[in-house]
Amino acid sequence: MVGLYGVISYIVARRRNEIGIRMALGAQRGQVVSMVMREAGRMLVIGILAGAVLSLVAGRAASSLLFGLKPYDPLTLAAAGVLLAVIAALASFLPARRASRLDPLVALRYE
């Protein structure tokens, strides 16, 4: 959660001018929050898919080494994915909200 929060905060800070221009041209706060959350959601989907594939591969490798270990458990994978999605939404909402409260004039003078 801390890592995702840091990455999203960094992305928002790097795009400060773009967000300021969007808000100066009339973008609503909800649109800015939606833009940042969509970007975080894209990263989340890629991460969950990659993690699921890697966990299935690692599970198969571990099942050959350990007696009685199932190579995959769909309920556990689904629960982990849902938990990660909730944590990612919480970690992404704070930078998204901060971006939506950005003053366009301050953002444009930033550089």
N, C-alpha and C positions, 0 to 999 in steps of 0.2 A: 504494500500500500504506500509506503514511504517512497519507494523508488518510482512508482507510477506518478505520485503527486509531484515529485521532483522533475520528472520528464515533462509532464503537462505544464507545470509552472515555467519551465525553461522555454517550451514551445510558445507559450503565451507571451513571455517576455521578449522573445525574438520577433514575434509578429505584432509588437505593440503599435508600430506605425500603420501597418495594414488594418488593424482593428480600429485605430483612431480614424483613419480615412473612411472606413465603412460606417462608423458611427457619425462622422461629420456629414456624410452623404445621406444619412437618414436611417441607418440600420437600427432596429429596436434592440433593447437589451436581450429579449428572448431569442432573437435571431443570432446574436453573438454567443449566447450560452449554447444554443443548439449547434452552432458551427464547431465550437470547441468540444462539445460532448460527442458529436459525430466523429471527429478525428480520434478521440480517445476510444470510442467504440470500435473503430476500424482496427486500431492497434490491439484492442482486447480480443476481437474475433480472430485475428491472425495468431495472437499468442495462445489462445485456447486451442485452436486447431493444431498448431505446432506442438503444444504440450500434450494434447491427447494422443497424437501420433507417436511422439517420443515415449510417452508412458506405456503405450501398447507394445512398442518394440522392447523397452526395458523390462516390461512385465514378462514377455515371452522369454527373454534371456534369463531372468531371475527364476522363472518356473523350472527351467532345466537344471538349475543349480540347487534349488531348495525343494524339499519334499512337501507336497500338499498345498503349494501356492498356486492360485488361479492366475492365468496370464492377464485377465482383465475382469473387471467388475463394472457393468454399465451403470449401476446405481451410484457407485463411488465416483466414477468419472463425471456423471451428471451433477452430483452434489458438489464436487470440486469446481466444476464449471460455473454453476450458479453462484457459489460462494465468491469465486473470483470476480464474476460480473458485478455483484453487489458491492464488493470492496472497490472495484475499479470505478464504479459510478460515484461512490462517495469520495474517492481520492481525486476524481476529475471535476467534481462539481465546484469545489472551492476555487481552483484557478479559473474555471469558466465564469463563476460569479464575479471574481475580481476583474476579469477582462470586461465583463458587461458594465461594470461601474467606472470604467476608465473614462477620464475626461478627454475628449478629442483634441483640445488645444494642447494639453500637456503631452499627449502621445505624439502629436505632430512636431513639437519642439524638442522631443527627447533626443534626437540625433543632431 
